[in-house]
């Protein structure tokens, strides 16, 4: 996610330097095509402005605003109702951009044995993969990897940290 | 070769020898602290060895021997400052003195120069109460093997007095992690069982996991995410030669060597995401599926005869241990029945017990399941204990635990009575695996 953010900043800066005459303002994130009730990644509006951003990149930025992380319950891999819209938005994007690939990284909290947690992370990534495929995304567009408990989003040994670490991160690399 | 040399403070005097012995030293050092000792440990005097040459003695053999015996939990070595005499051979021992100091046994010895870098190391073990000579041997050593010879002497004393083969000449492998995500450095490290002589086997900014010793102790299998996907590698320790043996879609994890060293049991999820156990013949590359359940099947480990696999499966709703027939992998039989979480089984060297990660009143602990009676004995008292691995003599388990938010290693005697902690000075240490006995 951070890499994507950086990439967008670099792209944006380059684009602004390339054509300084006609900066345009992108639509505010509230006008994203999906309901934003499931936003989990903060509510700050997008101020990325550049005519050089492709439609695809704008869409990815909108997805980023909506959420690139899906959280799960303890020892569970079913997608909670509040993330249904997030998954649907990503599916819609992938359906409209058949050449784009999404990387699904499954994670668990730190409790219990490490290889079993690799299994839990994989199961979560697979749940998101299935949901995307049910909505028309092709197998070739999706790669999954499970890091188990190896890559926590938040350090700490309490439920506050655990609940943020049981997750699937969606990533659009090149 | 790394320039930075860190030596456990217990054996600072041994720095020169360690430097000679080690190809590359890791930054992590392990400091051992006995956290729970055995009350009836046998008192023994390990007298500083004599030096028949000129100048300073080349090595403190007795210090290593005493530390080994103490770490086993079964012996309480006499403090050096309480020794009123320094005999170096049997005929110099005044047994009356040592009876007065309440030592049951006494080990004495000396190091003899044999020209250049060659030394003879002579030791004797006596029963203080009877004066009987129980063991004695002369071993040859060089500067670089002095530490190993000291462990060997501890092995001989331990076996003589307990009837159990000593495991002081063995090695461990573990993972060391420094930094916080996403900037973490992972190292796969091999060291002597006491944390000395650390060598970095693999080094990556992406996770390294699940090291497993080949039965001959020559190679390690492990999981690396260095390509941003999981793959299993087999690396020969002596040469550093490395082979990627499985990089299929999805999980490539939990490698475990068959007793004959020909085959790895591994966990794959492949394209369909179904997490199951397979065997992979390293010679023929033949992959054979062992489990077919839609649940998570993982963490396989072999029976002593190589005919069965024990593994963890949540097919019944929570992680539990099952066993399956390798030749005919049909219906697995359930092995664990107590508790809602039994994971990562490892078989004891006598084949009678499985060590597991066991959820006990909200805390993850190490427990032993007796395979005959199915009785469960909880051995540790941490909150996040994991990765149990038996010493090859079955007397001790090493495992990973947490100490004030840091990953540390600990050992516990298989009766649960003696625990010790090995903490790294840098970062977390985790996933310890105890190597086999060295070839005799």
Boltz contact constraints between the chains, C-beta under 6 A:
constraints:
  - contact:
      token1: [A, 112]
      token2: [B, 364]
      max_distance: 6.0
  - contact:
      token1: [A, 113]
      token2: [B, 343]
      max_distance: 6.0
  - contact:
      token1: [A, 113]
      token2: [B, 344]
      max_distance: 6.0
  - contact:
      token1: [A, 113]
      token2: [B, 357]
      max_distance: 6.0
  - contact:
      token1: [A, 113]
      token2: [B, 386]
      max_distance: 6.0
  - contact:
      token1: [A, 115]
      token2: [B, 253]
      max_distance: 6.0
  - contact:
      token1: [A, 115]
      token2: [B, 254]
      max_distance: 6.0
  - contact:
      token1: [A, 115]
      token2: [B, 298]
      max_distance: 6.0
  - contact:
      token1: [A, 115]
      token2: [B, 299]
      max_distance: 6.0
  - contact:
      token1: [A, 116]
      token2: [B, 298]
      max_distance: 6.0
  - contact:
      token1: [A, 116]
      token2: [B, 312]
      max_distance: 6.0
  - contact:
      token1: [A, 116]
      token2: [B, 319]
      max_distance: 6.0
  - contact:
      token1: [A, 116]
      token2: [B, 343]
      max_distance: 6.0
  - contact:
      token1: [A, 118]
      token2: [B, 251]
      max_distance: 6.0
  - contact:
      token1: [A, 118]
      token2: [B, 253]
      max_distance: 6.0
  - contact:
      token1: [A, 119]
      token2: [B, 275]
      max_distance: 6.0
  - contact:
      token1: [A, 119]
      token2: [B, 296]
      max_distance: 6.0
  - contact:
      token1: [A, 119]
      token2: [B, 298]
      max_distance: 6.0
  - contact:
      token1: [A, 122]
      token2: [B, 251]
      max_distance: 6.0
  - contact:
      token1: [A, 122]
      token2: [B, 269]
      max_distance: 6.0
  - contact:
      token1: [A, 122]
      token2: [B, 275]
      max_distance: 6.0
  - contact:
      token1: [A, 126]
      token2: [B, 273]
      max_distance: 6.0
  - contact:
      token1: [A, 145]
      token2: [B, 229]
      max_distance: 6.0
  - contact:
      token1: [A, 150]
      token2: [B, 207]
      max_distance: 6.0
  - contact:
      token1: [A, 151]
      token2: [B, 181]
      max_distance: 6.0
